[in-house]
Amino acid sequence: DFNKEEQKALIYHERYHQKLTTILKSIMLELRGKRSARWFEEFSADKYAAKKCGKAAVLGYLYKAKECYARGVVEYNFKTNPPVVDRINAIKSLKILHPSK
């Protein structure tokens, strides 16, 4: 189960995907043959969520997602999602002092 902060971070992650500029940027990158466009968007959505809710909340849901993939609860799709370990490392390396709510 996700705690309140993790749920909030997931919502911000998904809101990032809904932004028109994100959708257009992703389409343009894919049209240019950038297969990693969706991966870039996932990293960007995680970063956006971390800025809004803090790194701990994002790391919380990423660790839980990693566990779900490992147990086969959720099927991992490498075409749309970068490895969770890479996403975790990216969030750990962010220099965010305080979330901007």
N, C-alpha and C positions, 0 to 999 in steps of 0.2 A: 504494500500500500504506500502511496505517496503522501507525505505530510503536507501541511498547508503551503509552506514556502516552496516545496518542490512542485506542487500543483500550479502555483502562481507562476513559477519559472516556465513550466511547460506551456502555459497559456501565452506568455510573452514570446516564447519560441515559435509557437504556431501563428501568433499575430504577425510576427516578422515575415512569415511565408505569405501572408495575405496582402502585404504591401504591394501595390501595383509596380513600383520600381523594381522590387525583387523579382517579381514574375517576369517582367520585361527583360531584365538583365539576364535571367536564367535562360529565357528563350533565345536571346541574341547569342549568348555563349554557346548554346547547343547548336544553333544554326551554323556557327563558325567551326563546328566540329570539336568543341571542348567537352569531352565526355565527363570531365570532372566538375561541370557547372553545378550540378545538384549537390555534389560534395561541398563545394564552396558555399553554397547557400546554407547547408546544414551547419557548417562551422560559423557562418555569419549569424544564423538564428540563435545558436548557443551563446555567442558573444553578446548579442542583443539582450537575451534573457539574463545573462550574468550582470550586465550593466544595470538592468532594472531590478533584479532581485538578489544579486550577490552570487559569488562563485559557489558557495556551499550548497545552495538550492539546486543549481544546475548540476554540480557534481553528484548530488544526491540522486537526481533522476537518471543521470547517465550510468551510475553504478547499478541502479536497479534495472535499467534497460539491458546492461551487460549480463546481469544475472538471468533475465528473461530469455535473452538470446541463447545463453549457455544451456539453459534447461529445456530449450525448444518450445517455450511458451509463446514466443513471438519469432516469426521467421525473419532472418536477417537478409536484406536485399542490398548487395554491394553496389548495384547500379545507382541507387538513390541515396545511400547512407555510407559515409566513411566508417571505418572501424571505430567502435566505441572507445577503444583504448586511445586512438589518435585524438578523438574529441575530448576525452578526459585530460590528456596531456596539454591540449591547446588551452583549455579553461584554466588548468593549473598555472600555466605560464602567463596568463593575463595579469596586468597591473591595474587592478580595480581596488580602490581603497574603500569606497562606500557606494552602495547601489543608489541610482537616481530614481526615486519613486515617482 
